[in-house]
Amino acid sequence: MTSNQWAQWCHDNPVARDVITTRGGWTNYVHRPPREPFETLTRREMDRLDEDELDDYNAARTIWNGNLPTVKTQQLTRAFSIMDQVMASNVRDSEQQRTNIVIDAAPGLGKTTIAQRYARQFHRGIERRHGTRTATGNLRVPAAFFSVKGATTLKGLNQRLLNFYGHPAAKTTMTSQRLEDLAVDCVASCETQLIVIDELHFVDFRHRNGIELSNHLKSWSNDMPVTFIYVGVNLRAKRFFDEGMAGDNVTYTQTSSRSVRCDVVPHDISTTPGFRAWVDLLTTFETHLMLCDHRPGMLAEQANDIYRRTSGRIGSLTGLLNRACQVAIATGAEAIIPDVLDQVVLDRAAATSLAS
């Protein structure tokens, strides 16, 4: 790669701005090719660049370093195994009840990433085997993804799903029942088999609106021959599985019997296998970094300190490494060393944990 190509690389490999809660954005996410790697320059080679060329080279590195690969951690592998089991058991005729998946965990542990990656993998597999068009000529959409907002109503839930498909009724004043009928039709017409609903923790399932929403989700499960993946923070504590009920009434809830909980936990280095897995994760990430003085094993050597700063949260870790790369480039350190880590600002969860 010659020096006048850095700007072109940034143009050809921009940061994705797609809103994946729409069909177009989701499709782009599913089929987005990996970025083309480029060679890391030495200090001497960087010294030969003029000011604009160095600025373009650093801009390209910022994009590259800021988009760490998704690593098959123990947590991701376990979650995929659980979802594979559920999906296999759901390969059944449409009149039979399906089991749904609930990814429930604290913030910053990669819940949404796990759900997105699994749905993307599923989407690609269905398209590869059956094509991008249904037998009736409709665009096939094997998987769908959207999130709920605070105080979501039944009508709002239907509108969010219709908005994903780009249906004009999403912006109308139709009744909730009519919107639901259109949503069911969209799912059937596009032969969608998997729907991910993110941010369910915004719903208070102990409140009347939350109970109504829970019942609506059960209605969707009855009317749509799909598997749902529900994603949220501490859904068990929010009574999602109990449908907001308490006492003896919990026995009669259907959500619990129709769903499998998939929890995601932080990394734990208190055991030898856990520490080894943490080091393996850092080793994988460090092979991706473009810093001219970064050498193999540098992150692994700081495994304990990095864990102390992130508490084993994958979200805190990727944020730490993203910002550390920026500091390393800006200061000229060109490596993630202790002095660089000391200058990195932490997210609130990591900072709170570090202070305690």
Disulfide bonds with the S-S distance in Angstrom:
none
